């Protein structure tokens, strides 16, 4: 059934990252993710933050 109400359930995220390459075959990466989202009935925005740390080695 269609009521004409606006639909919520939106999400927005910002994800900056820093990478460090101490050698040509190794990468350390630090990511930070900040996210805002709300649900279909427009409750206040929920804010979450996540930190990621990664290591890659190519051989």
N, C-alpha and C positions, 0 to 999 in steps of 0.2 A: 504494500500500500504506500502510495506517495503522499507525503504531508506538506511538501514544499519547504520544510525546514532545511537549514544549512547543514551540511555534513561535516563533522569534526574529524577526528583521527588524523591529525597532521604531525609531521616530524621534521625537525631541522637539526643539522649537526655541523659542527666546525671541527676539523681534524688537522692541526698542524703537526709537522714531524721534523726531527733532526736526525741526520745520518752522519756517521763518522767511519771513515775507511782507513784503518791503520796500515793495511797492506792491500795490494791490488785484488786479493782474493777473499778478503774478510770485510764484513760490514756490520757495525752496531747501529741499531735504529731505535729511536725513542719517539713514540707517538702519544699524543694527548687527544682525547675525543671528548667534546662537550656537546651534549644533546638535549634538545627541548622537544617534548611531545605532549599532546593532549589526546583525550579519548573522544569517541563519537558524541558524547553529550556535553562537551565543552567544559569539563572540570578544569581547574587551574593547570597551567603547564607544569609538567613533571620535568625536573632538571637532573641529569646524571652526568658524571664525569668518569672517564676510564683512562688509565695509564697502561701503555704497552711498551715492553722492552724486548727487542729482538736481536738475534745474532745469526748471521748467515756466513757460511764458508763455502767457497766454490773450489772444487778440486777435480 
